[in-house]
């Protein structure tokens, strides 16, 4: 199976299945001598884990991570950092009735067509359980970025039809984390909670939007043509389970604007630095960072596994009425915030290391 490794210089390879022994990864290309704060890794894992509130899957996973190599006395060695997160609360029997069925909007049919075999236990490799390994890799990447004074922050800006009203420059991590749906707009957060609780009670689900802001990226980061910075961010975000869309800067609002409205005029600030009056470019021009804040959004679909009865077919093509069992989120968006941050951190860190390598040669 290809496609399990992400990145060029900083490379994360993940492994494991949803209801197997565990999930884990190997992060290669991470520089030596970086202080590794394991509490920050655990903090991000706790933000992603199931069972954190009544709005999420009740699956109880401690998500304790065991680092196997690459770290000594609290610092990175420069060698591959291998880690394992063991599955504790797995119940493969919950999925026995799905072995011969194709769940609507799941990867059951496509995996079987590609590989001739699939793991029906919670989706196996296609399960969002795999993203726990991404969060570990991303937490380490954040530590590398912190050395460059680069910060990555994401939040929920929409769930279902409910949109938050926010001033992105005033959002703090505390405001995000105090909300059970990770939306820093208190009024919208309350409405989102009510929506999710209602959908959970009715056996249905919903999707939403996550906005991510990256501060402190210097100008000149990114590769032209095929490896543009926004293209790598799009690749990273669209590789996350349940994603349906990506835009950056003005995004899909740009087609309705005039060039005279959309162009970001260059100016000098009080310190004499080059900056732009507006940021419709989202901090990226020509695939390369321009020193402004990088801002993008990621769209997530409604959760495919729902308790409501749905029509599907079995392997023989016979119609079946399916009512899903097991433990599932009515909305994955709040738990996806640390995953979006992790993948953004991996992309930016990878490009910074690539930039350094290019300047050396």
Protein Blocks (a to p, Z undefined) as FASTA:
>chain_A
ZZiagcjklccddeddfklmbdcdddehiaehiacdfklmmmmmmmmpghkbmkbcfbdc
ekiacdfbhpaghiaehiacddddddfbbcfklmmmmmmpccehiaklmmmmmnopacfe
goijmpmklmmmmmmmmmmmmmmmmmnopacddddfbgcjbccdddfklpcfklmmmpmn
lpabfklmmmmmmmmmmmmmnopacddddddddehiaghiacehjlgfklmmmmmmmmpg
hiabdcehjlmmlmmpcfklmpccddddfkopacdfblflnopahhiaehiacddddddd
ddfbdfbdcddddfkopacddddedjddfbfklmmmmmmmmmmmmmmmmmmmmmmmmmmZ
Z
